[in-house]
Amino acid sequence: MKAGPQCSHIATWIEFPELKIPAKSRFYFLLLGLLLLNAHLFASAMQASSGRVATVQKLGPDLYAYISSNDSSANATFLVANNGILVVDTGLNEQEGRKLLDEIRKVSPLPVRWIVNTHYHPDHRGGNSAVGPDAVIISTSYTRERTLGPKRKPTETSGPLPVYETINSVTETLVLNFGGHEIRIYHPGPAHTLGDLVVYFPDQHAIATGDLFLTNSCPAMDDGDMENWIAALDRILTLPIEHVVPGHFAVATKDQLLRFRDYLAELRQQVTRLRHDGLSLEQLKKRLDMKAYKDFRQWPQYEATFADNAAAYYKQLEAPPDALPHAQPAK
């Protein structure tokens, strides 16, 4: 935006008659001014291009991954059928939801009929109303209650509540046939939260994990269960998958998912051993040795660091057995 006035200012300065600049010198001044202007424009362009933009990656027939440009807003996965679209997670808020919908519209004009919310955190469901205001929302009952409240009713100002299809038990798998493609949605039990969902697309050898997995990053740990979290990842690793859509960051391979699982297992082993040796939580944090995972992103503002993850598991080990999370019973 500043290039125009700067160009005008340079030209006016060179042409001031009282400076009595020789014609040859005026040429060199003009050339220098143009070079400086071009350098400024190039730098501005590079700065603009360095800002991340959302990307869409085709994973297989009719299936796409949306990788958010905002680390605070979740990725999404969408499957396009001949009568509508299914979307897994919708981002942080309406603005992020609209960005996702804009990318979906580049692929298909069909309505979004189903939205899967992998858990209750706002960065995964905040864009629901923008992406699919009339969509049926699939979640666990835990996620629904954390989102709406157990007794919330529609009001004149809020309008009708969204329609939910809930999965209530670790033994329950919702199988959809959507546009000729099978989709398997299941609750792995307490892991990242008490109400996670995993969405498996067998035809495309792809899976959307929500925040059960982040590519090369420490996760935040809610009131879940790290022991079962590792077991949930072990279950995913038995599947014939080629593409893993994480809660955040780039689409990953099965090997990257395995490494994340191994990080949790290593953390579990170290915390268990150091606690057994009598170390306090603060002492334990200082003794952690996670050099093998030094390339992992850490997010202190989200309590997503090696030390934060160790503290979450330490507190899980300290909790009395009746306070530990457990799978929701079937209803």
C-alpha positions as CSV (number, residue, x, y, z in Angstrom):
1,M,0.0,0.0,0.0
2,K,3.0,2.3,0.6
3,A,4.6,1.7,-2.8
4,G,2.6,4.4,-4.7
5,P,3.4,7.3,-2.4
6,Q,7.0,6.3,-2.2
7,C,7.3,6.2,-5.9
8,S,5.7,9.6,-6.2
9,H,8.0,11.0,-3.5
10,I,11.1,9.8,-5.2
11,A,10.2,11.2,-8.6
12,T,9.3,14.6,-7.1
13,W,12.6,14.8,-5.2
14,I,14.7,14.0,-8.3
15,E,12.9,16.6,-10.4
16,F,13.3,19.6,-8.0
17,P,14.9,22.2,-10.3
18,E,16.8,24.0,-7.5
19,L,18.9,20.9,-6.9
20,K,20.5,21.4,-10.3
21,I,21.3,17.7,-10.7
22,P,22.9,16.9,-14.0
23,A,20.9,14.8,-16.4
24,K,23.3,11.8,-16.0
25,S,23.1,12.0,-12.3
26,R,19.4,12.3,-12.4
27,F,19.3,9.0,-14.4
28,Y,21.4,7.2,-11.7
29,F,19.2,8.6,-8.9
30,L,16.1,7.5,-10.8
31,L,17.7,4.1,-11.3
32,L,18.6,3.8,-7.7
33,G,15.1,4.8,-6.7
34,L,13.5,2.2,-8.9
35,L,15.9,-0.5,-7.5
36,L,15.0,0.5,-3.9
37,L,11.3,0.5,-4.8
38,N,11.6,-2.9,-6.4
39,A,13.4,-4.3,-3.4
40,H,10.6,-2.9,-1.1
41,L,7.9,-4.5,-3.3
42,F,9.8,-7.8,-3.4
43,A,10.2,-7.9,0.4
44,S,6.5,-7.1,0.8
45,A,5.6,-9.9,-1.6
46,M,7.9,-12.3,0.2
47,Q,6.4,-11.3,3.6
48,A,2.9,-11.9,2.2
49,S,3.8,-15.2,0.7
50,S,5.4,-16.4,3.9
51,G,2.0,-16.2,5.6
52,R,0.4,-19.7,5.6
53,V,-2.7,-20.3,3.7
54,A,-5.1,-23.2,4.1
55,T,-4.6,-26.1,1.8
56,V,-6.8,-28.9,0.5
57,Q,-5.3,-32.3,-0.2
58,K,-7.2,-35.1,-2.0
59,L,-6.7,-38.3,-0.1
60,G,-8.7,-40.6,-2.4
61,P,-11.9,-40.9,-4.3
62,D,-14.2,-38.1,-3.1
63,L,-12.2,-37.5,0.1
64,Y,-10.3,-34.4,1.0
65,A,-8.2,-33.0,3.9
66,Y,-8.4,-29.4,4.8
67,I,-5.2,-28.2,6.6
68,S,-5.9,-25.1,8.5
69,S,-3.7,-22.0,8.1
70,N,-4.4,-21.2,11.8
71,D,-2.6,-23.4,14.3
72,S,-5.4,-22.5,16.8
73,S,-8.1,-23.9,14.5
74,A,-8.5,-27.6,13.7
75,N,-8.1,-29.3,10.4
76,A,-11.1,-30.8,8.7
77,T,-11.8,-33.8,6.5
78,F,-14.7,-33.9,4.0
79,L,-16.3,-36.5,1.8
80,V,-18.3,-35.5,-1.2
81,A,-21.2,-37.8,-2.3
82,N,-23.8,-37.4,-5.0
83,N,-26.4,-36.1,-2.5
84,G,-24.4,-34.1,0.0
85,I,-21.2,-33.7,2.0
86,L,-19.9,-35.1,5.3
87,V,-17.4,-33.0,7.2
88,V,-15.2,-34.0,10.2
89,D,-14.6,-30.9,12.4
90,T,-15.2,-27.4,11.4
91,G,-12.6,-25.1,13.0
92,L,-12.5,-22.6,15.8
93,N,-15.3,-20.1,15.0
94,E,-17.6,-18.9,12.2
95,Q,-14.7,-17.1,10.4
96,E,-12.7,-20.3,10.3
97,G,-15.8,-22.2,9.3
98,R,-16.4,-19.9,6.4
99,K,-12.8,-20.4,5.3
100,L,-13.4,-24.1,5.3
101,L,-16.7,-23.8,3.5
102,D,-15.1,-21.6,0.8
103,E,-12.6,-24.4,0.1
104,I,-15.4,-27.0,0.1
105,R,-17.3,-24.9,-2.5
106,K,-14.3,-25.1,-4.8
107,V,-14.9,-28.9,-4.9
108,S,-18.7,-29.1,-4.7
109,P,-21.9,-26.9,-4.4
110,L,-23.8,-29.7,-2.6
111,P,-25.1,-29.1,1.0
112,V,-23.2,-30.3,4.1
113,R,-25.5,-32.9,5.5
114,W,-23.4,-34.4,8.3
115,I,-20.8,-33.0,10.6
116,V,-18.7,-35.1,12.9
117,N,-17.2,-33.3,15.9
118,T,-14.3,-35.4,17.2
119,H,-14.5,-33.9,20.6
120,Y,-16.0,-30.9,22.5
121,H,-13.1,-28.4,22.3
122,P,-14.2,-25.2,20.5
123,D,-11.4,-25.3,17.9
124,H,-13.0,-28.4,16.4
125,R,-16.7,-27.4,16.5
126,G,-16.8,-23.6,16.5
127,G,-17.5,-23.4,12.7
128,N,-20.5,-25.8,12.8
129,S,-23.1,-23.1,12.1
130,A,-21.1,-21.7,9.2
131,V,-20.3,-25.0,7.5
132,G,-23.6,-26.8,7.9
133,P,-26.3,-24.9,9.7
134,D,-28.8,-27.7,8.8
135,A,-26.5,-30.6,9.2
136,V,-26.9,-33.5,11.6
137,I,-24.1,-33.5,14.1
138,I,-22.4,-36.8,15.1
139,S,-20.6,-36.8,18.4
140,T,-20.4,-38.7,21.7
141,S,-23.1,-37.8,24.2
142,Y,-20.2,-36.4,26.4
143,T,-19.3,-34.0,23.6
144,R,-22.9,-33.0,23.1
145,E,-23.4,-32.2,26.8
146,R,-20.2,-30.3,27.0
147,T,-21.2,-28.3,24.0
148,L,-24.9,-27.6,24.7
149,G,-25.3,-28.5,28.4
150,P,-27.5,-31.4,29.6
151,K,-30.7,-29.5,29.8
152,R,-30.4,-26.7,27.3
153,K,-33.6,-25.9,25.4
154,P,-34.1,-23.7,22.3
155,T,-35.0,-20.1,22.9
156,E,-36.5,-17.4,20.7
157,T,-33.0,-15.8,20.3
158,S,-31.0,-19.0,19.9
159,G,-33.4,-20.7,17.5
160,P,-33.7,-24.5,17.2
161,L,-30.9,-26.7,18.6
162,P,-28.8,-28.7,16.1
163,V,-29.8,-32.3,15.6
164,Y,-27.3,-34.8,17.2
165,E,-26.6,-38.4,16.5
166,T,-24.6,-39.6,19.5
167,I,-22.3,-42.5,20.0
168,N,-22.4,-43.6,23.7
169,S,-20.3,-46.7,24.1
170,V,-16.8,-48.0,23.2
171,T,-18.6,-51.1,21.8
172,E,-20.6,-49.0,19.4
173,T,-19.5,-48.2,15.9
174,L,-21.6,-46.0,13.6
175,V,-21.3,-47.2,10.0
176,L,-22.5,-44.9,7.2
177,N,-22.8,-45.7,3.5
178,F,-22.3,-42.3,2.0
179,G,-22.2,-41.9,-1.7
180,G,-21.1,-45.6,-2.1
181,H,-18.3,-45.1,0.5
182,E,-18.3,-46.7,3.9
183,I,-17.5,-44.6,6.9
184,R,-16.8,-46.0,10.3
185,I,-17.1,-43.7,13.3
186,Y,-16.3,-45.0,16.8
187,H,-15.5,-43.9,20.3
188,P,-12.1,-45.3,21.5
189,G,-12.8,-44.6,25.2
190,P,-11.2,-41.9,27.3
191,A,-8.1,-40.6,25.6
192,H,-7.5,-37.0,24.7
193,T,-10.9,-36.2,26.3
194,L,-13.6,-38.4,27.8
195,G,-15.6,-38.2,24.5
196,D,-13.3,-38.6,21.5
197,L,-14.4,-39.9,18.1
198,V,-12.3,-41.4,15.3
199,V,-13.5,-41.4,11.7
200,Y,-12.1,-44.2,9.4
201,F,-12.5,-44.1,5.6
202,P,-11.6,-47.7,4.6
203,D,-12.1,-47.1,0.8
204,Q,-9.5,-44.3,0.8
205,H,-7.2,-45.9,3.5
206,A,-7.5,-42.7,5.5
207,I,-8.4,-41.8,9.1
208,A,-9.3,-38.5,10.9
209,T,-8.1,-38.7,14.5
210,G,-9.1,-35.3,16.0
211,D,-6.5,-34.5,18.7
212,L,-5.7,-38.1,19.4
213,F,-2.8,-37.3,17.1
214,L,-0.9,-34.1,16.2
215,T,1.9,-34.2,13.5
216,N,5.3,-33.8,15.2
217,S,3.8,-32.0,18.2
218,C,3.1,-32.4,21.9
219,P,-0.6,-32.7,22.5
220,A,-2.7,-31.0,25.1
221,M,-4.1,-33.5,27.6
222,D,-7.7,-33.1,28.9
223,D,-9.4,-35.2,31.5
224,G,-8.8,-38.3,29.4
225,D,-6.6,-41.4,30.0
226,M,-3.1,-41.7,28.6
227,E,-3.0,-45.4,29.0
228,N,-6.1,-45.8,26.9
229,W,-4.9,-43.1,24.5
230,I,-1.9,-45.3,23.7
231,A,-4.2,-48.3,23.3
232,A,-6.4,-46.2,21.0
233,L,-3.4,-45.4,18.8
234,D,-2.4,-49.1,18.8
235,R,-5.8,-49.9,17.4
236,I,-5.5,-47.3,14.7
237,L,-2.1,-48.6,13.7
238,T,-3.6,-52.1,13.0
239,L,-5.7,-50.5,10.2
240,P,-4.5,-50.4,6.5
241,I,-4.2,-46.7,6.5
242,E,-2.0,-44.5,4.2
243,H,-3.2,-41.0,5.2
244,V,-3.7,-39.7,8.7
245,V,-5.5,-36.4,9.1
246,P,-4.4,-35.0,12.5
247,G,-6.2,-32.5,14.7
248,H,-3.6,-29.9,13.7
249,F,-0.7,-29.6,11.2
250,A,0.1,-31.5,8.0
251,V,-1.4,-34.8,6.9
252,A,0.8,-37.5,8.2
253,T,1.9,-41.0,7.4
254,K,1.4,-44.2,9.5
255,D,5.1,-43.9,10.5
256,Q,4.5,-40.5,11.9
257,L,1.5,-41.7,13.8
258,L,3.6,-44.5,15.2
259,R,6.3,-42.1,16.4
260,F,3.7,-40.0,18.2
261,R,2.4,-43.1,19.9
262,D,6.0,-44.0,20.9
263,Y,6.4,-40.5,22.3
264,L,3.4,-41.1,24.6
265,A,4.8,-44.5,25.6
266,E,8.2,-43.1,26.4
267,L,6.7,-40.4,28.5
268,R,4.6,-43.0,30.3
269,Q,7.7,-45.1,31.0
270,Q,9.8,-42.2,32.3
271,V,7.1,-40.7,34.5
272,T,6.2,-44.1,36.0
273,R,9.9,-44.9,36.8
274,L,10.7,-41.4,38.2
275,R,7.6,-41.4,40.3
276,H,8.4,-44.8,41.6
277,D,11.9,-43.5,42.6
278,G,10.2,-41.0,44.8
279,L,10.6,-37.8,42.8
280,S,8.1,-35.0,43.2
281,L,6.4,-33.6,40.1
282,E,8.7,-30.6,39.9
283,Q,11.8,-32.9,40.3
284,L,10.4,-35.2,37.7
285,K,9.9,-32.4,35.1
286,K,13.6,-31.5,35.4
287,R,14.7,-35.1,34.9
288,L,12.7,-35.8,31.8
289,D,14.8,-36.8,28.8
290,M,12.9,-36.3,25.6
291,K,15.8,-35.6,23.3
292,A,14.6,-38.2,20.8
293,Y,11.5,-35.9,20.3
294,K,13.3,-32.6,20.3
295,D,11.7,-31.7,16.9
296,F,8.2,-31.9,18.4
297,R,6.4,-28.5,18.6
298,Q,5.7,-27.4,22.2
299,W,2.9,-25.0,23.1
300,P,3.1,-23.6,26.6
301,Q,0.1,-21.4,26.1
302,Y,-2.0,-24.6,25.6
303,E,-0.3,-26.7,28.2
304,A,1.1,-28.8,25.5
305,T,4.8,-29.3,26.4
306,F,6.8,-32.3,27.5
307,A,6.5,-31.0,31.1
308,D,2.8,-30.4,30.8
309,N,2.2,-33.9,29.4
310,A,4.3,-35.4,32.2
311,A,2.3,-33.5,34.8
312,A,-1.0,-34.7,33.3
313,Y,0.1,-38.4,33.5
314,Y,1.7,-37.9,37.0
315,K,-1.7,-36.6,38.2
316,Q,-3.5,-39.5,36.6
317,L,-1.2,-41.9,38.5
318,E,-1.8,-40.0,41.8
319,A,-5.5,-40.0,41.5
320,P,-7.5,-42.6,43.5
321,P,-8.9,-45.5,41.4
322,D,-12.5,-44.3,41.7
323,A,-11.5,-40.9,40.3
324,L,-10.0,-42.3,37.1
325,P,-11.9,-41.8,33.8
326,H,-13.8,-44.7,32.4
327,A,-15.6,-45.5,29.3
328,Q,-19.2,-44.4,29.1
329,P,-21.8,-47.1,29.5
330,A,-24.1,-48.0,26.6
331,K,-27.5,-46.3,26.7
